[in-house]
Amino acid sequence: MRFKIILAICEALHFLHIELNRPISHLPLTPENIFLDKNMVPKLADIGLSDLFDGLSLEGTEYDLEINRYKAPEYINRYTTSFQSDIYNLGLLIMDTATGEKHSSCQETMDSSHFVNVHQKWTDEYIATKYASLDVTCIGQLKVCLHTALWCVKEKRKDRPSIREIVSTLNIPYLDTPLNKVCTLSQKKKPGAGPILLLSVQPQRLSFPLIPARLTSRPLCLTNNKDECVGFRLLTDNPARYHTELPLCGFVPPKCTYTINVIVREHTKELPSNSDEFLTLLTIRMQESDFKNLDPDSVAVLFENADHEVREMMLPVVCDPPEETTADQIIASKNCRVVLSIDVHPTSQNYRQVLSLDVHPTVPWMLTTNQRGTICIWNYRKMETVSSFEVSPGKPVYSAKFIAQEQWLVTGDGDGYIHVYNYGRMEEVRNFKAHENNIMSMAVSPTFSLVLSASDDHLIKLWDWDKGWECTQTFRGHCNRVTQVMFHPRYTYCFASASLDGRVKIWNIKYDNCKRKFNEHPDGLLCLQYFADVQPNSRRHLLVVGSSDGVAKVWDPEAESCVGTLEGRHTNRLTALCWHPKHEVLVTGSLDGTIQIWKPTNTTYRLENIIGLNIGGVTALAHIPESTRVVVACEQGIAMVEIDYP
């Protein structure tokens, strides 16, 4: 009966907002102006009081206490009312009616803590215990009412649903029955709701700002709180509108979040707020046998398998003014939140096909190199290019580093030359032949006047700028391309190297032979990263190494043993690694276009978030000093990702 009353109230409000020739908002929509007839059919009273109260305060009416409780945030803060104020009131009504509980706080107005309490208290287990006699359909109705109520009471108006979406959601029958996967998009007319999915979805509506000549993006967060893997497929009737290639398939591992960066192309025409454009999200349960050797193509095949039950949700897509959307791009998961700022310079070729990143330790600059032989310095605070110049026209430049104490940057080109530039005067101060082939990686000592260079010629060389860039040591031992070198953060007379020969080697700068080597990687190695051990009272540094098979292994160089493996999530080569010291997480990047956030624990490495950036394969990573941000270089642009823990 409660569900029928809620649905009838929503349909009445739908008539006021949508069906009248001159739509009106109700205001104030409270229990005192809803009457039930003898058949328990609700009737709305005091319709149109919003016109009478236009520009006036609502205090002083006979329903003062109840009106105070039902005030929308925008009225409290700015004395503003709208159709979305009715939606906020409706959410409180649905919450009270569905739960049978009324917020009894003596506060003048509602606060967000009540909504958090409802969300935390009314779990599937609590509902099953409290209403043990209800059948599956009634349980589903209760869950969708709670879901809709919490959607309606979002603090920002733009995050609340329209009454059209609310009625469509409540009219979905048999909420816990999987939808047949053979339904076509043309048959799916109504947006669905979270309770019918296997994943928690945030946000429920994608609002894109209208910014001329710019790609714009919004993150879509899929959280899997189950102990089984869940596959997803994101579809659209209008693929030409999106820069993100749709349909998009993937999977969310157990107890993990997958964040999809949905990008729309440059647009000049605004979608109306009541647009019927939707993205359709399909989900399926996956067995352990499905999960082995899984990639997006194999997930797509599973959706065509009659043995898999498919569930769906429809996400409205609308345009809003930039000021209402750009300030709020936070996507929260169980353990962390992710803020995406995508494509810092979408129209410039200088920030596409980026091959390396370095961040200045004191100035808000990042240094990039690319396939076209160009070096760029980007001010990430002002969002503008400081300088750019060609080092090796038409040939890739794989690495460049700041030498901050000298106001230099150093880079190597495709012909084996090292170039040194004064970035204060933006002029070259030195160049010399260092290797016979491409210089693939460079590293600057944090304590000495030393630079390492690694090359296609299998050699690593040590250069001392205080001695006029004399080569003081040549390190031999790899039998294939040396892909990366890195100095030890504490013992700066030591460094590590990774190679396509599958070996990791640890070296001392005083000797030309390696101290230790690890050979347990079956495929070529592409990247490495030192990071601090998070175990209590530990002062050691571990070494994580990424390989061509998409797997990363963690080594204890002192014990000469593998102490962890990060595997089974990337579906292409693992090309970049980054340690985020503020939150003590590892970030891995792959040519599959995703970065993954791993949290070290006492016994293992827990995957917490997969972020699909959808701007090409990931080629480099770097963290911004003294901040929560990570810079991600991709084939089609650069992303800034903020990782923050509560």
C-alpha positions in Angstrom: 0.0 0.0 0.0 2.8 2.4 0.8 4.3 1.9 -2.6 1.0 2.7 -4.3 0.7 5.9 -2.2 4.2 7.0 -3.1 3.7 6.2 -6.8 0.4 8.2 -6.9 2.0 11.2 -5.3 4.8 11.1 -7.9 2.3 10.8 -10.7 0.4 13.8 -9.4 3.5 15.8 -9.2 4.4 14.6 -12.8 1.1 16.2 -13.9 2.0 19.5 -12.3 5.5 19.6 -13.7 5.1 18.1 -17.1 1.5 17.7 -18.3 0.0 21.1 -17.7 0.2 23.7 -20.4 1.7 26.0 -17.8 3.7 23.8 -15.5 3.8 24.8 -11.8 5.8 23.8 -8.8 3.8 22.8 -5.7 5.6 24.3 -2.7 5.4 23.6 0.1 5.0 19.8 -0.5 4.7 18.4 3.0 2.5 15.6 4.6 0.1 18.3 5.9 -1.1 19.1 2.3 -1.5 15.5 1.2 -4.9 13.9 2.0 -6.0 10.3 1.6 -9.5 9.4 0.6 -11.4 6.3 1.8 -9.6 4.2 -0.8 -6.2 5.5 0.4 -5.7 7.4 -2.8 -3.6 10.5 -2.1 -4.8 14.0 -3.1 -2.5 17.1 -3.2 -3.7 20.3 -1.6 -2.4 23.9 -1.5 -1.3 23.6 -5.1 0.4 26.7 -6.5 1.4 28.4 -3.3 4.8 29.0 -4.8 3.2 31.9 -6.8 1.8 33.4 -3.6 5.2 33.1 -1.8 7.2 34.4 -4.7 10.0 36.5 -3.2 8.6 36.1 0.4 9.8 34.0 3.3 7.8 31.0 4.3 8.3 31.5 8.0 5.2 32.4 10.0 2.7 30.0 8.4 0.8 27.6 10.5 3.0 24.7 9.2 6.1 26.5 10.2 7.9 23.6 11.9 7.1 21.1 9.1 8.0 23.7 6.4 11.3 24.3 8.0 12.0 20.6 8.0 11.2 20.3 4.3 13.1 23.4 3.1 15.4 22.6 0.2 19.1 23.7 0.6 18.8 26.3 -2.2 15.9 28.0 -0.3 17.9 28.0 2.9 21.0 29.5 1.3 19.6 31.7 -1.4 15.7 31.9 -1.0 15.5 30.2 -4.4 12.7 27.8 -5.3 12.2 25.7 -8.4 10.8 22.4 -9.7 13.8 20.7 -8.1 12.7 22.1 -4.7 9.6 20.0 -5.1 11.8 17.0 -5.9 13.7 17.5 -2.6 10.4 17.7 -0.7 9.3 14.5 -2.5 12.4 12.7 -1.5 11.7 13.4 2.2 8.1 12.2 1.8 9.2 9.0 0.1 11.8 8.4 2.8 9.3 8.9 5.6 6.6 6.8 3.9 8.9 3.9 2.9 10.7 3.6 6.2 7.8 4.5 8.5 10.2 6.6 10.4 10.3 10.4 10.7 13.4 12.4 11.4 13.0 13.6 15.0 16.0 15.9 15.2 15.2 19.2 17.0 17.2 21.0 14.3 15.5 23.7 12.4 16.2 22.0 9.0 17.1 18.6 7.7 20.9 17.8 7.6 22.8 15.3 5.5 23.6 13.1 8.5 20.0 11.8 8.5 20.4 10.7 4.9 23.7 9.0 5.6 22.0 7.2 8.5 19.2 6.0 6.2 21.7 4.8 3.6 23.8 3.0 6.3 20.9 1.5 8.3 18.6 0.3 5.5 20.8 -2.4 4.1 19.6 -5.5 2.3 20.2 -7.5 5.5 18.3 -5.0 7.7 15.3 -5.0 5.2 15.3 -8.8 5.0 15.2 -9.0 8.9 12.7 -6.2 9.5 10.3 -7.4 6.7 10.8 -11.1 6.7 7.2 -11.7 5.5 7.5 -9.5 2.4 7.8 -11.2 -1.0 10.6 -10.4 -3.5 8.5 -7.8 -5.4 7.7 -5.8 -2.2 11.3 -5.9 -1.1 12.3 -4.6 -4.5 9.7 -1.8 -4.3 11.0 -0.8 -0.9 14.6 -0.7 -2.1 13.8 1.4 -5.2 11.8 3.8 -3.0 14.8 4.3 -0.7 17.2 4.6 -3.6 14.9 7.2 -5.3 14.5 9.2 -2.0 18.2 9.5 -1.5 18.6 10.5 -5.2 16.0 13.3 -4.7 17.6 14.8 -1.6 21.0 15.6 -3.2 22.2 18.9 -2.0 22.8 20.3 -5.5 19.8 20.7 -7.7 21.5 19.5 -10.8 22.2 16.1 -9.1 18.5 15.5 -8.4 16.3 13.6 -10.9 13.4 15.1 -12.8 9.9 13.9 -12.0 9.8 12.2 -15.3 12.8 10.0 -14.3 11.3 9.3 -10.9 8.0 8.1 -12.3 9.8 6.0 -14.9 12.0 4.4 -12.2 9.1 3.5 -9.9 7.1 2.1 -12.8 9.7 -0.6 -13.5 8.0 -3.9 -12.5 9.7 -6.9 -10.8 12.8 -5.0 -9.8 14.7 -8.0 -8.7 14.0 -9.9 -12.0 16.9 -9.7 -14.4 16.1 -8.1 -17.7 16.3 -10.3 -20.8 19.5 -9.5 -22.6 17.9 -9.8 -26.0 15.9 -6.6 -25.5 17.0 -4.0 -28.0 17.7 -0.4 -27.2 14.6 0.6 -29.0 12.6 -1.3 -26.4 14.2 0.4 -23.5 12.3 3.6 -23.0 12.7 4.2 -19.3 15.7 4.9 -17.1 16.3 2.2 -14.6 17.6 2.5 -11.0 20.5 1.2 -9.0 18.7 -1.6 -7.1 18.2 -3.7 -10.3 22.0 -3.6 -11.0 24.8 -5.7 -9.7 26.8 -2.6 -9.2 26.5 0.7 -7.3 26.4 3.5 -9.8 27.4 7.1 -9.2 26.2 9.6 -10.5 22.8 8.5 -11.7 22.7 11.3 -14.3 25.6 12.6 -16.4 25.6 16.4 -16.8 28.1 17.9 -19.2 29.0 21.6 -19.4 28.5 23.4 -22.7 32.0 24.6 -23.5 32.6 25.5 -27.2 35.5 23.8 -29.0 36.3 21.6 -26.0 36.0 17.9 -25.3 34.2 17.6 -22.0 34.1 14.7 -19.7 32.3 13.2 -16.7 33.4 10.3 -14.5 31.0 7.4 -14.1 31.8 5.3 -11.0 30.8 1.6 -10.8 31.4 0.0 -7.4 31.3 -3.8 -6.9 30.6 -4.6 -3.3 30.2 -8.3 -4.0 32.6 -11.2 -3.8 32.2 -12.0 -7.4 33.4 -10.3 -10.6 30.8 -8.3 -12.5 31.0 -7.5 -16.2 29.5 -4.3 -17.7 28.7 -2.9 -21.1 27.9 0.8 -21.8 25.8 1.5 -24.8 24.3 4.5 -26.6 21.9 5.2 -29.5 24.1 8.2 -30.5 27.8 7.0 -30.7 28.8 10.0 -32.9 28.2 12.3 -29.9 30.9 10.6 -27.8 34.7 10.8 -28.0 34.6 7.7 -25.7 34.3 4.7 -28.0 30.9 3.0 -27.3 29.8 0.3 -26.8 32.4 0.0 -24.0 32.9 -3.4 -22.2 34.9 -4.2 -19.1 34.7 -5.9 -15.7 34.8 -4.8 -12.1 36.7 -7.2 -9.8 35.3 -8.0 -6.3 35.3 -5.3 -3.7 36.6 -2.8 -6.3 35.5 0.4 -8.2 35.8 1.0 -11.9 35.6 4.6 -12.9 34.8 5.3 -16.6 35.7 8.7 -18.0 32.8 9.5 -20.4 33.9 12.1 -22.9 31.6 13.9 -25.3 32.8 15.6 -28.5 32.9 19.3 -29.1 29.3 20.5 -29.3 27.6 23.8 -29.9 23.9 22.9 -29.3 22.7 22.4 -25.7 20.6 19.4 -24.8 17.4 20.4 -23.0 17.2 19.3 -19.4 14.3 16.9 -20.2 16.2 15.3 -23.1 15.4 11.6 -23.8 19.1 10.8 -24.4 20.4 8.0 -22.2 23.4 5.8 -21.8 22.4 2.2 -21.1 24.5 0.2 -18.6 24.2 -3.6 -18.7 25.7 -5.8 -16.1 26.2 -9.6 -15.7 27.6 -11.9 -13.0 30.8 -13.6 -14.0 32.1 -17.0 -12.9 35.7 -17.6 -12.0 36.2 -19.6 -15.2 35.0 -16.5 -17.2 37.5 -14.3 -15.3 40.6 -16.1 -16.5 42.5 -14.3 -19.3 39.7 -11.8 -19.4 39.7 -8.8 -21.7 36.9 -6.4 -22.9 36.3 -8.4 -26.1 35.7 -11.6 -24.1 33.3 -9.7 -21.8 31.3 -8.5 -24.8 31.0 -12.2 -25.9 29.5 -13.1 -22.5 26.6 -10.7 -23.0 25.6 -12.8 -26.0 25.7 -16.0 -24.0 22.2 -17.2 -23.1 23.5 -18.7 -19.8 24.2 -15.2 -18.4 21.4 -13.1 -17.0 21.7 -9.4 -18.0 20.5 -6.5 -15.9 20.3 -2.9 -17.0 20.1 0.7 -16.0 19.6 3.8 -18.1 21.5 7.0 -17.3 20.1 10.3 -18.5 22.6 12.6 -20.3 22.0 16.4 -20.1 23.9 19.6 -20.6 24.2 22.2 -17.9 26.0 25.6 -17.7 29.7 25.2 -17.0 29.5 26.8 -13.5 27.0 24.1 -12.4 29.1 21.2 -13.5 32.8 21.9 -13.6 33.2 22.5 -9.8 32.0 19.0 -8.9 33.8 16.1 -10.5 34.3 14.0 -7.4 33.6 10.3 -7.7 33.6 8.5 -4.4 34.2 4.8 -3.8 34.4 2.8 -0.6 38.0 3.7 0.2 38.8 6.7 -1.8 37.6 9.4 -4.0 38.8 10.2 -7.5 38.7 13.7 -9.2 39.2 13.7 -12.9 40.4 16.7 -14.9 40.9 15.4 -18.4 42.9 16.5 -21.5 44.7 19.6 -20.4 45.3 20.7 -24.0 43.0 18.8 -26.3 43.7 20.9 -29.5 47.5 20.8 -29.4 49.6 18.0 -30.9 52.3 18.7 -28.3 50.3 16.9 -25.6 49.4 13.9 -27.7 51.5 10.8 -28.0 53.4 11.8 -24.9 56.3 9.4 -24.0 57.6 10.7 -20.7 56.7 13.0 -17.8 58.7 14.7 -15.1 57.5 17.1 -12.5 59.5 20.0 -11.1 60.2 19.7 -7.4 59.4 23.4 -6.5 57.8 25.1 -9.5 54.3 24.0 -10.8 55.7 22.7 -14.0 55.6 19.4 -15.7 58.0 18.4 -18.5 56.8 16.2 -21.4 58.3 14.6 -24.5 56.4 13.1 -27.4 56.6 11.0 -30.6 57.1 14.1 -32.7 60.4 15.0 -31.0 59.0 18.0 -29.1 59.6 18.9 -25.5 57.0 21.0 -23.6 56.9 22.7 -20.2 53.4 23.0 -18.9 52.3 25.1 -15.9 49.7 22.8 -14.3 48.5 25.6 -12.0 47.8 28.2 -14.6 46.9 25.5 -17.2 49.2 27.0 -19.9 52.3 26.2 -21.9 55.5 27.8 -20.5 57.7 26.8 -23.4 58.0 24.1 -26.2 60.7 23.3 -28.7 61.8 20.6 -31.0 64.8 18.4 -30.0 64.6 15.8 -32.7 62.1 16.8 -35.4 59.9 13.9 -36.5 61.7 11.4 -34.2 60.5 10.3 -30.8 62.1 11.6 -27.6 61.6 9.0 -24.9 62.9 10.8 -21.8 63.6 14.2 -20.3 64.3 15.3 -16.7 64.6 18.5 -14.7 67.9 19.3 -13.0 66.4 21.9 -10.7 69.6 23.0 -8.9 71.1 24.1 -12.2 67.9 25.3 -13.8 68.5 22.8 -16.5 66.6 20.1 -18.3 68.3 17.1 -19.9 67.0 14.8 -22.6 68.2 12.2 -25.1 67.2 11.9 -28.7 66.7 9.1 -31.3 70.2 9.4 -32.6 71.9 8.8 -29.2 72.6 12.5 -28.4 72.1 14.0 -25.0 70.9 17.7 -25.0 71.1 20.0 -22.0 68.9 23.2 -21.9 68.8 26.1 -19.5 65.1 26.5 -18.9 65.5 29.9 -17.4 66.8 31.3 -20.7 65.2 28.5 -22.8 68.5 27.9 -24.7 70.6 24.8 -25.3 73.9 24.9 -23.4 75.4 21.5 -24.4 74.9 18.5 -26.6 77.0 15.4 -27.2 77.0 11.9 -28.6 76.2 9.4 -25.8 74.9 6.2 -27.4 74.6 4.6 -30.8 70.8 4.3 -30.7 67.7 5.7 -29.0 68.1 6.9 -25.5 65.1 5.3 -23.7 65.4 6.5 -20.2 67.3 9.1 -18.0 67.6 9.5 -14.3 69.1 12.4 -12.2 70.8 11.7 -8.9 69.1 13.4 -6.0 72.4 14.0 -4.2 75.3 13.9 -6.7 76.0 15.8 -10.0 75.2 12.6 -11.9 72.9 11.6 -14.8 72.1 8.1 -16.0 71.2 7.3 -19.6 69.9 4.0 -20.9 69.6 3.0 -24.5 68.6 0.6 -27.3 72.3 -0.4 -27.5 71.8 -2.4 -24.2 74.2 0.0 -22.3 73.7 2.3 -19.3 76.1 5.2 -18.9 76.9 7.6 -16.0 77.6 11.3 -16.7 79.0 13.9 -14.3 78.1 17.5 -15.2 80.6 18.9 -12.7 83.3 17.2 -14.8 82.1 18.7 -18.1 79.7 15.9 -18.7 82.4 13.2 -18.6 81.2 9.6 -18.9 82.5 8.2 -15.6 81.1 4.6 -15.9 79.6 2.3 -18.5 77.4 -0.6 -17.2 77.1 -3.7 -19.4 75.1 -6.8 -18.7 71.7 -6.5 -20.4 71.2 -8.3 -23.7 68.3 -6.2 -25.0 66.9 -2.6 -24.8 67.2 -1.0 -21.4 63.8 0.5 -20.8 64.2 2.4 -17.5 66.7 3.3 -14.9 66.1 4.8 -11.5 68.3 5.9 -8.5 67.5 4.4 -5.1 65.7 7.1 -3.1 67.9 6.7 0.0 71.1 4.9 -1.1 71.7 7.2 -4.0 74.9 5.5 -5.0 72.7 2.6 -6.1 70.3 2.3 -9.0 68.0 -0.2 -10.7 67.5 -1.0 -14.4 64.8 -2.9 -16.3 65.2 -4.4 -19.8 63.3 -6.2 -22.5 65.6 -9.2 -21.7 63.3 -9.8 -18.7 65.9 -9.0 -16.1 66.0 -6.5 -13.2 69.5 -5.5 -12.2 70.7 -3.5 -9.1 74.0 -1.6 -9.6 76.5 0.4 -7.6 77.8 3.6 -9.4 81.3 2.8 -8.3 81.4 -0.6 -10.1 80.6 -1.6 -13.7 79.1 -5.0 -12.7 75.7 -5.5 -11.1 75.2 -6.3 -7.5 72.0 -8.3 -7.9 69.7 -9.5 -10.6 66.2 -10.9 -10.8 65.2 -13.2 -13.6 61.7 -14.4 -12.8 59.8 -12.3 -15.3 58.9 -14.3 -18.4 58.3 -11.3 -20.6 60.1 -8.1 -21.4 60.2 -5.4 -18.7 59.0 -1.9 -19.5 59.1 0.1 -16.2 60.1 0.2 -12.6 59.5 2.2 -9.4 61.1 2.3 -6.0 58.6 2.9 -3.1 58.7 2.9 0.7 57.7 -0.3 2.6 54.5 0.5 4.6 55.1 -2.2 7.2 55.5 -0.7 10.8 59.0 0.3 11.7 60.3 -0.7 8.3 62.9 1.5 6.6 63.4 -0.5 3.5 62.5 0.4 0.0 60.8 -2.1 -2.3 61.0 -2.2 -6.1 57.9 -2.8 -8.4 58.5 -3.8 -12.0 56.0 -3.8 -14.8 56.1 -6.2 -17.8 54.8 -6.8 -21.3 52.2 -9.3 -20.0 50.4 -6.6 -17.9 51.7 -8.0 -14.6 53.8 -6.1 -12.0 56.0 -7.9 -9.4 57.2 -6.4 -6.2 60.8 -7.2 -5.1 62.7 -6.8 -1.9 66.2 -6.0 -3.3 68.0 -6.7 0.0 66.4 -10.1 0.4 66.5 -10.8 -3.3 63.0 -12.1 -3.2 59.6 -11.4 -4.8 57.2 -10.3 -2.1 54.1 -9.5 -4.1 52.4 -9.7 -7.5 49.9 -7.3 -9.1 48.2 -9.4 -11.8 45.1 -10.3 -13.7 43.7 -6.8 -14.1 45.5 -5.0 -17.0 44.7 -6.5 -20.4 47.7 -5.0 -22.3 51.3 -4.1 -21.6 52.0 -2.4 -18.3 53.9 0.7 -19.4 54.0 3.1 -16.4 54.3 3.0 -12.6 54.0 5.7 -9.9 54.2 5.7 -6.1 51.9 8.2 -4.4 53.7 9.0 -1.1 50.9 11.0 0.5 48.4 8.1 0.5 50.9 5.2 0.1 49.3 3.7 -3.0 50.8 2.3 -6.2 49.4 3.5 -9.5 49.9 1.3 -12.6 49.2 2.4 -16.2 48.8 0.2 -19.3 48.3 0.5 -23.0 44.7 -0.9 -22.3 43.9 2.8 -21.4 43.4 2.3 -17.7 45.3 3.2 -14.5 44.8 1.1 -11.4 45.2 2.1 -7.8 46.7 -0.6 -5.5 46.9 -0.3 -1.7 49.7 -2.2 0.1 48.4 -4.1 3.2 50.2 -6.3 5.7 49.9 -9.4 3.5 49.1 -8.4 -0.1 48.3 -5.5 -2.5 44.6 -4.7 -2.7 43.2 -3.3 -6.0 40.9 -0.4 -5.0 40.1 1.5 -8.2 40.3 1.0 -12.0 40.1 4.2 -14.0 39.3 4.0 -17.7 40.5 7.3 -19.1 39.4 6.6 -22.7 42.1 8.9 -24.2 44.3 6.1 -25.5 46.9 3.9 -24.0 48.7 5.1 -20.8 52.4 5.9 -21.5 53.7 7.7 -18.4 52.8 8.6 -14.8 54.1 11.1 -12.3 52.8 12.5 -9.0 52.7 16.2 -8.1 54.8 16.9 -5.0 53.0 17.8 -1.8 49.6 17.1 -3.4 47.1 14.3 -3.9 47.3 14.5 -7.7 48.8 12.2 -10.3 49.5 13.2 -13.9 48.7 10.6 -16.5 50.1 10.8 -20.1 48.1 9.0 -22.7 48.2 8.7 -26.5 45.5 11.3 -27.0 46.2 13.7 -24.2 47.1 14.3 -20.6 44.8 13.7 -17.6 45.2 15.0 -14.0 43.8 12.5 -11.5 43.3 13.4 -7.8 43.3 10.5 -5.4 42.0 11.4 -1.9 41.2 9.3 1.1 38.6 10.2 3.7 
